[in-house]
Amino acid sequence: MKQVWLGTGWKMNHGTRESVSYARELAGYLAQQPPTVQLFILPPFTALAQVAEILRESPVLVGAQNMHEASRGAFTGEISAPILHECGAALVELGHSERREHFGETDYTVNTKVLAALQATLIPLVCVGEPKIEREFGVAADWVRRQVKIALYNVPTVQLEHVILAYEPVWAIGESGTPATPKQVSQMHGVIRGTVAEIYGSELAQELPILYGGSVNHLNAASLLTQPDIDGLFVGRAAWRVTDFIQLIALVERVTVGRVYV
């Protein structure tokens, strides 16, 4: 059996009061219903420490939505990996397409952040995915393969087990996004795993969690998780209410009971 993952990133939503309420209700539910899947949530920076403390005794990993690659310095408004670790973060999302589009992040800056996160014992959750035009021109696989190779550049073999990849096609993200079909996701996850295998070997590549994110909801979650090479789901707005996230947990657990990976 391979661990199935389910998580949500809140983006620039939920202030501290909302975040604390969400975390408390989730902790209460999980105390009565221990999950069989690995859960994670990514609140805003301002609520990170409090949410992490509330969920400290729970099986939920709490993480951040971004970080700076330097451990300290004159970088006004930025947050370093050591600071995140001190706040109770266990993982950090890196390379989301919104960060790339709106804040100038590149494949190369993502790589420096991956290495910095690992050095601070944070799990980097690395987002990769192609824009719509790349898919229309038939080079989606080339685009994503390049992102994966650069993100993992100089990551030691012994550290690969602490990395998660998330395929999030740019055209599938957001309120106006078009969900990728299960077949499209499975095919791209195969490309991603094959790329990792080129670098680290097929055995380690098979162990690497590869999640899908992009307009995931209660209607398509089950069909996605029945496809090969999809190890979990990274959910946006469909899990921003704690009741919706709890429903997704129950759904994913029903779908993945007894799932065997070869």
C-alpha positions in Angstrom: 0.0 0.0 0.0 1.1 3.5 -0.8 0.0 6.6 1.2 -2.7 8.6 -0.3 -2.5 12.4 0.3 -5.2 15.0 0.6 -4.6 18.7 1.3 -5.8 22.2 0.7 -4.2 25.6 0.3 -6.2 28.6 1.4 -4.4 31.2 -0.8 -5.2 34.7 0.5 -8.3 33.6 2.4 -9.2 33.1 6.0 -8.0 35.5 8.7 -6.7 34.2 12.0 -10.2 33.9 13.5 -11.5 31.9 10.6 -8.3 29.8 10.4 -8.4 28.9 14.1 -12.1 28.0 13.9 -11.4 25.7 10.9 -8.5 24.0 12.6 -10.4 23.4 15.8 -13.3 21.8 14.0 -11.0 19.7 11.9 -9.1 18.5 15.0 -12.3 17.6 16.7 -13.5 15.6 13.8 -10.2 13.7 13.4 -10.1 12.9 17.1 -13.3 10.9 16.6 -12.5 9.7 13.1 -8.7 9.1 12.6 -7.9 9.4 8.9 -6.4 6.7 6.7 -5.0 9.3 4.3 -2.2 11.8 4.9 -3.8 15.3 5.4 -2.3 18.7 5.0 -3.5 22.3 5.1 -1.7 25.5 4.1 -3.1 28.6 5.9 -1.9 32.2 5.4 1.3 33.2 7.2 -0.6 35.2 9.8 -2.4 32.1 11.1 0.3 29.5 10.6 1.6 29.3 14.1 -1.8 29.1 15.7 -3.2 26.5 13.3 0.0 24.4 13.7 -0.4 24.5 17.5 -4.1 23.5 17.3 -3.3 20.5 15.0 0.1 19.6 16.7 -1.3 16.4 18.2 -3.3 15.5 15.1 -2.2 13.6 11.9 -2.5 16.8 9.8 0.6 18.4 8.4 0.5 22.2 8.4 2.5 24.2 5.9 3.1 27.5 4.3 2.2 28.7 0.8 5.6 30.1 -0.1 9.0 31.1 1.4 12.2 32.9 0.5 15.3 30.9 -0.4 17.6 32.8 2.0 17.7 31.7 5.6 17.9 35.3 6.8 18.7 38.8 5.6 17.4 42.1 4.3 14.4 40.8 2.4 11.6 43.0 3.7 8.2 41.2 3.8 9.6 37.8 3.1 9.6 34.6 5.3 12.5 32.1 5.5 12.4 28.3 5.9 13.8 28.4 9.4 11.1 30.9 10.5 8.5 28.7 9.0 9.9 25.7 10.8 9.9 27.6 14.1 6.2 28.5 13.6 5.4 24.8 13.4 5.3 24.3 9.6 6.1 20.8 8.3 5.9 21.5 4.6 5.9 24.4 2.2 4.2 24.9 -1.2 6.6 26.1 -3.9 6.3 27.1 -7.5 2.5 27.6 -7.7 1.5 29.1 -11.1 0.1 32.2 -9.5 3.5 32.8 -7.9 5.2 32.3 -11.3 2.7 34.6 -13.1 2.2 37.4 -10.7 5.5 37.5 -8.7 8.1 36.5 -11.3 9.1 33.2 -9.9 11.0 30.9 -12.3 12.0 27.3 -12.5 15.4 28.3 -11.2 14.1 30.2 -8.1 11.9 27.2 -7.4 15.0 25.0 -7.3 16.8 27.3 -4.8 13.7 27.2 -2.6 13.5 23.5 -2.8 17.1 23.1 -1.6 16.5 25.7 1.2 13.4 24.0 2.4 15.1 20.6 2.6 18.0 22.1 4.5 15.5 23.5 7.1 13.8 20.0 7.3 10.6 21.2 5.5 8.9 19.1 2.9 8.8 21.0 -0.4 5.5 20.6 -2.2 6.5 21.5 -5.7 3.9 22.6 -8.2 4.4 22.0 -11.9 2.0 22.5 -14.8 1.7 23.8 -18.3 -0.2 26.9 -19.6 -3.0 26.3 -22.0 -1.0 27.4 -25.1 1.7 24.8 -24.4 -0.9 22.1 -24.4 -2.5 23.4 -27.6 0.9 23.3 -29.3 1.6 19.7 -28.1 4.5 20.5 -25.9 2.9 20.1 -22.5 4.9 17.1 -21.5 8.2 18.9 -22.5 7.2 21.9 -20.4 6.4 19.9 -17.3 9.4 17.6 -17.7 11.7 20.7 -17.8 10.0 22.1 -14.6 10.6 18.8 -12.8 14.2 18.4 -13.8 15.1 22.0 -12.7 13.1 21.8 -9.5 15.0 18.6 -8.4 18.4 19.8 -9.6 21.0 19.0 -7.0 18.5 17.4 -4.6 20.4 14.4 -3.1 18.9 10.9 -3.6 18.5 10.6 0.2 16.4 13.7 0.3 14.0 12.7 -2.5 11.7 10.9 0.0 11.0 14.3 1.6 9.7 15.8 -1.6 6.2 16.0 -3.0 5.2 17.0 -6.5 1.8 18.4 -7.5 0.7 18.6 -11.1 -1.4 21.7 -11.5 -2.1 22.6 -15.1 -2.4 26.4 -15.3 -5.6 26.2 -17.4 -7.3 24.1 -14.7 -6.7 26.4 -11.8 -9.0 29.0 -10.3 -12.7 29.8 -10.4 -12.7 29.9 -14.2 -10.5 26.9 -14.6 -11.4 23.8 -16.7 -10.8 20.6 -14.8 -8.4 18.2 -16.5 -9.8 14.8 -17.3 -8.7 11.8 -15.3 -7.0 10.5 -18.4 -5.1 13.8 -19.0 -3.9 13.8 -15.4 -2.9 10.2 -15.4 -0.9 10.6 -18.6 1.0 13.7 -17.2 1.6 12.0 -13.9 3.2 9.2 -15.9 5.5 11.7 -17.6 6.4 13.2 -14.2 7.2 9.9 -12.7 9.2 8.8 -15.7 11.2 12.1 -15.5 12.0 11.4 -11.8 13.0 7.8 -12.8 15.5 9.2 -15.3 17.2 11.0 -12.4 16.8 8.7 -9.4 15.7 5.3 -10.8 12.3 3.7 -11.1 12.1 2.4 -7.5 12.5 5.8 -5.9 10.3 7.4 -8.5 7.5 5.0 -7.7 7.7 6.0 -4.0 7.5 9.7 -4.7 4.0 11.2 -4.0 2.6 13.0 -7.1 -0.6 14.8 -6.4 -3.1 16.5 -8.7 -4.6 20.0 -8.2 -6.7 22.0 -10.5 -10.5 22.5 -10.0 -10.7 19.4 -7.8 -14.1 19.0 -6.2 -16.5 16.5 -4.7 -17.7 15.5 -8.2 -14.4 14.6 -9.8 -12.3 13.5 -6.8 -13.3 9.8 -7.0 -12.6 9.5 -10.8 -9.2 11.1 -10.4 -8.1 8.8 -7.6 -9.0 5.6 -9.6 -6.4 6.5 -12.2 -2.8 5.2 -12.2 0.0 7.3 -10.8 -2.3 9.8 -8.9 -1.2 9.6 -5.3 -3.6 12.2 -3.9 -5.3 15.5 -4.4 -4.4 19.1 -3.7 -7.7 21.0 -3.4 -8.5 24.7 -3.5 -11.9 26.3 -3.0 -13.7 23.0 -2.7 -12.1 22.6 0.7 -12.0 26.2 2.0 -15.0 25.4 4.3 -14.1 22.8 6.9 -17.3 20.9 6.4 -16.4 20.5 2.7 -12.9 19.3 3.6 -14.3 16.8 6.0 -16.7 15.5 3.3 -13.7 15.2 1.0 -11.8 13.2 3.6 -14.6 10.8 3.9 -15.0 10.5 0.1 -11.3 9.9 -0.5 -11.1 7.3 2.2 -14.0 5.4 0.7 -12.5 5.5 -2.8 -9.0 4.5 -1.7 -9.7 1.7 0.8 -7.7 -1.3 -0.2 -6.1 0.4 -3.2 -2.9 -1.4 -4.3 -0.1 0.2 -6.2 2.2 -1.8 -8.5 
